[in-house]
Amino acid sequence: MRSFSEENYLKAIYHLGSGGAKITPTAIADVLHNNPASVIDMLKKLTKNKLISYDKKNGAKLTNNGVKAAMEIIRKHRLWEVFLLEKLGYKWDEVHNIAEQLEHVGSGELADRLEKFLGYPDYDPHGDPIPKADGKIAEVFKTMLLEIEAGKQCRVVAVKDTSAEFLHYIQKLGIGIGTRIKVIEKIPFDGSLVIQIGKNAHTTISNKFAENVLVG
């Protein structure tokens, strides 16, 4: 049975490796707020358990077993987020931290029952796809609000930043999954956008904000 720490490392390596970049101990240390020496020790342990391959030249990479383990953890995390929001009434910006704890419950059967109870959802409350038990995964949304041309309309499908601070701010603006947004103007000076949220008055958002909202 894997420890909480091992599972957190597997999940971190999975997310860091999604863009195909070399995954260094420093990058892992930054994500997990750990020191590089401790990271090296854990990488050696995960390598011994055949969950990753690691060397200084190529960095860390999940093996097939490692990918499967990481997907199982992510699946549980995202199912718990749906449960907490839809069934227990937690807020959008509260579910992530609680799911971080619940994802380590080891039973695969529990995840299967939870998925069935929730009606087999494809996405979590932030728009991230929920891996299925067989490893299949729904479409990953990639189009940023920042990329939408002035005069075009779109719908919010996901957010990249799942921090409580960002989610609290986006809710304050009245934006959630499914919210309709029209880009009114793109300001060249600083990359900010003037948008219309639903039928509300126009508001200005920063370039950074627009990078973290994914639309379809």
C-alpha positions as CSV (number, residue, x, y, z in Angstrom):
1,M,0.0,0.0,0.0
2,R,1.4,3.4,-1.0
3,S,1.8,6.2,1.6
4,F,0.1,9.6,1.3
5,S,3.5,11.1,0.4
6,E,4.2,8.6,-2.4
7,E,0.8,9.2,-3.9
8,N,1.3,13.0,-3.8
9,Y,4.6,12.6,-5.7
10,L,3.0,10.4,-8.3
11,K,0.2,12.9,-8.8
12,A,2.7,15.8,-9.0
13,I,4.9,14.0,-11.6
14,Y,1.8,13.2,-13.7
15,H,0.7,16.9,-13.8
16,L,4.2,18.2,-14.4
17,G,4.7,15.7,-17.2
18,S,1.5,16.5,-19.1
19,G,3.4,19.0,-21.3
20,G,6.2,16.6,-22.1
21,A,8.9,18.6,-20.3
22,K,11.8,17.1,-18.4
23,I,10.7,16.7,-14.8
24,T,13.5,17.7,-12.4
25,P,13.7,17.2,-8.7
26,T,13.7,21.0,-8.3
27,A,10.3,21.3,-10.2
28,I,8.8,18.6,-8.0
29,A,10.2,20.3,-4.9
30,D,8.6,23.6,-5.9
31,V,5.2,21.9,-6.4
32,L,5.3,19.9,-3.2
33,H,7.1,22.6,-1.1
34,N,9.7,20.1,-0.2
35,N,13.5,20.3,-0.2
36,P,15.4,18.7,-3.2
37,A,17.3,16.2,-1.0
38,S,14.0,14.7,0.2
39,V,12.7,14.6,-3.3
40,I,15.8,12.7,-4.5
41,D,15.2,10.1,-1.7
42,M,11.6,9.7,-2.7
43,L,12.4,9.4,-6.4
44,K,14.8,6.6,-5.6
45,K,12.1,4.8,-3.6
46,L,9.5,5.2,-6.4
47,T,12.1,3.9,-8.9
48,K,12.7,0.9,-6.8
49,N,9.0,0.2,-6.7
50,K,8.9,0.5,-10.5
51,L,6.5,3.4,-10.4
52,I,8.9,5.9,-12.1
53,S,12.1,5.9,-14.1
54,Y,14.7,8.6,-13.0
55,D,18.1,9.8,-13.9
56,K,19.8,13.2,-13.9
57,K,19.8,13.5,-17.7
58,N,16.2,12.7,-18.4
59,G,14.6,13.6,-15.1
60,A,11.6,11.7,-13.6
61,K,9.0,9.9,-15.7
62,L,6.1,7.7,-14.7
63,T,6.2,4.1,-15.8
64,N,3.0,2.4,-17.0
65,N,2.3,1.3,-13.5
66,G,3.0,4.8,-12.2
67,V,0.6,6.3,-14.7
68,K,-2.1,3.9,-13.7
69,A,-1.5,4.7,-10.0
70,A,-1.6,8.4,-10.6
71,M,-4.8,8.2,-12.6
72,E,-6.5,6.3,-9.8
73,I,-5.6,9.0,-7.3
74,I,-6.8,11.8,-9.6
75,R,-10.0,9.9,-10.3
76,K,-10.8,9.6,-6.6
77,H,-9.9,13.3,-6.0
78,R,-12.2,14.6,-8.8
79,L,-15.1,12.3,-7.8
80,W,-14.8,13.5,-4.2
81,E,-14.9,17.1,-5.5
82,V,-18.2,16.4,-7.3
83,F,-19.6,14.7,-4.2
84,L,-18.6,17.5,-1.9
85,L,-20.1,20.2,-4.1
86,E,-23.3,18.4,-5.3
87,K,-24.2,16.3,-2.3
88,L,-22.8,18.0,0.8
89,G,-23.2,21.6,-0.3
90,Y,-19.6,22.7,-0.1
91,K,-18.6,25.8,-2.1
92,W,-16.6,25.7,-5.3
93,D,-13.5,27.1,-3.6
94,E,-13.7,24.6,-0.7
95,V,-13.8,21.2,-2.3
96,H,-10.2,20.9,-3.5
97,N,-8.4,21.0,-0.2
98,I,-10.9,18.5,1.3
99,A,-10.6,16.2,-1.7
100,E,-6.8,16.3,-1.2
101,Q,-7.4,14.3,2.0
102,L,-10.1,12.0,0.7
103,E,-8.2,10.9,-2.4
104,H,-5.9,8.8,-0.3
105,V,-8.7,6.4,0.8
106,G,-7.3,3.2,-0.7
107,S,-10.4,1.3,-1.7
108,G,-11.0,1.1,-5.5
109,E,-14.4,-0.3,-4.9
110,L,-15.4,2.8,-3.0
111,A,-14.4,5.0,-6.0
112,D,-16.5,2.7,-8.3
113,R,-19.5,3.0,-6.0
114,L,-19.0,6.8,-5.6
115,E,-18.9,7.2,-9.4
116,K,-22.1,5.2,-9.8
117,F,-23.9,7.2,-7.1
118,L,-22.9,10.4,-8.8
119,G,-24.2,9.2,-12.2
120,Y,-20.9,8.7,-13.8
121,P,-19.8,12.3,-14.2
122,D,-17.2,13.2,-16.9
123,Y,-15.9,16.3,-15.3
124,D,-15.2,17.7,-11.8
125,P,-16.6,21.1,-10.6
126,H,-13.6,22.9,-12.1
127,G,-14.1,21.3,-15.5
128,D,-11.2,18.8,-15.3
129,P,-12.0,15.4,-16.8
130,I,-12.5,12.5,-14.4
131,P,-10.6,9.3,-15.5
132,K,-12.7,6.2,-15.8
133,A,-11.8,2.9,-14.1
134,D,-10.5,1.6,-17.4
135,G,-8.2,4.6,-17.9
136,K,-10.3,6.4,-20.5
137,I,-10.7,10.1,-20.1
138,A,-13.0,12.8,-21.6
139,E,-11.8,15.7,-23.7
140,V,-9.4,18.1,-21.9
141,F,-10.3,21.7,-22.5
142,K,-7.5,23.9,-23.7
143,T,-8.9,27.1,-25.2
144,M,-8.2,30.1,-22.9
145,L,-10.6,33.1,-22.6
146,L,-7.5,35.1,-23.6
147,E,-7.6,33.6,-27.1
148,I,-11.2,34.6,-27.9
149,E,-11.5,37.4,-30.4
150,A,-13.3,40.6,-29.6
151,G,-17.0,40.4,-30.5
152,K,-17.1,36.6,-30.0
153,Q,-19.1,34.8,-27.3
154,C,-18.1,31.6,-25.4
155,R,-19.0,29.5,-22.5
156,V,-16.8,28.7,-19.4
157,V,-16.0,25.0,-19.4
158,A,-13.1,24.8,-16.9
159,V,-10.5,26.8,-14.9
160,K,-6.8,26.2,-14.8
161,D,-6.2,27.8,-11.4
162,T,-8.0,25.9,-8.7
163,S,-6.7,27.8,-5.7
164,A,-9.2,29.1,-3.2
165,E,-8.1,32.7,-3.9
166,F,-8.9,32.5,-7.6
167,L,-12.1,30.5,-7.2
168,H,-13.4,33.0,-4.6
169,Y,-12.6,35.9,-7.0
170,I,-14.2,34.3,-10.1
171,Q,-17.3,33.5,-8.1
172,K,-17.4,37.2,-6.9
173,L,-17.6,38.2,-10.6
174,G,-20.5,35.8,-11.1
175,I,-18.6,33.3,-13.2
176,G,-18.9,29.5,-12.9
177,I,-18.9,26.5,-15.2
178,G,-21.4,27.2,-18.0
179,T,-21.4,31.0,-17.7
180,R,-21.7,32.8,-21.0
181,I,-19.1,35.4,-21.7
182,K,-18.8,37.9,-24.6
183,V,-15.4,39.5,-25.2
184,I,-16.1,43.2,-25.9
185,E,-12.6,44.5,-26.3
186,K,-9.0,43.4,-26.0
187,I,-6.6,46.1,-24.7
188,P,-3.1,45.9,-26.4
189,F,-1.4,48.0,-23.7
190,D,-1.5,45.3,-21.0
191,G,-3.4,42.4,-22.5
192,S,-6.5,43.0,-20.4
193,L,-10.0,42.2,-21.7
194,V,-13.3,44.0,-21.4
195,I,-16.0,41.3,-21.1
196,Q,-19.7,40.9,-20.6
197,I,-20.7,38.2,-18.2
198,G,-24.1,36.9,-19.1
199,K,-26.4,39.9,-19.5
200,N,-24.5,42.0,-16.9
201,A,-22.7,45.2,-17.4
202,H,-19.2,45.2,-18.9
203,T,-16.2,44.5,-16.6
204,T,-12.4,44.5,-17.2
205,I,-10.3,41.4,-16.3
206,S,-6.5,41.0,-16.4
207,N,-4.5,39.0,-18.8
208,K,-3.6,36.6,-16.0
209,F,-7.3,36.0,-15.2
210,A,-8.1,35.4,-18.9
211,E,-5.3,32.8,-19.1
212,N,-6.9,30.8,-16.2
213,V,-10.4,30.6,-17.6
214,L,-11.0,27.9,-20.2
215,V,-13.9,28.2,-22.7
216,G,-15.7,26.3,-25.4
